[in-house]
Amino acid sequence: MKKIKKINYTLLKDRIDTLEEDKKTICLGLLKELMFMEKTLEQLKEDIETKGTIVVMCQGKYDIERTNPSLQSYNSLIKNYTSTSKQLFDMLPKDDLSDDDFDNDDLL
């Protein structure tokens, strides 16, 4: 299975540097959050792949199965990641996005 192509943060930073100061400040904050969320998503994904989607939790004399807490966190965070990335890309000038080569991304 091929990995999904990651966001090129250096290229995004270069694009953000061309913006007016208030937009630049907001976009840099969004970029910083995206970088953190991507790192956290990778950690959560590793935990889910290692432990599975259902984990066993000890309850005194017996064990119960429950949804892996990492899966719940991952599902919430991926929504925020998607929303934040859309917000950031919407703030960038449209002509800057025309040569981003996203159409040629190998997502599978």
Summary of the structure (lengths in Angstrom):
residues: 108
radius of gyration: 18.3
end to end distance: 7.2
largest distance: 63.0
contacts: 237
relative contact order: 0.16
helix: 64%
strand: 11%
